[in-house]
């Protein structure tokens, strides 16, 4: 597990991921960084790697939830616990 964490620290899209996983990560990065640029083509890209509409909805909801929680924490001035600061 530590090896996976280290690889994720090095790059946003590590090469050990499957094409399907890379596509999900690419979609997640786009919806996180530039949500206003999302198009139907982005959804079609997920379908092309085998995601169902339910799975796509789950990807969107997980990304939305993390964005919501991070904004809540930032907006309330919540600081990370020491554990997270040291890793």
Secondary structure, DSSP 8 states (H G I E B T S, - for coil): -HHHHHHHHH-SS-TTS-HHHHHHHHHHHHHHH-GGG--HHHHHHHHHTT--HHHHHHHHHHHHHHHHHHHHHHHTT----HHHHT-
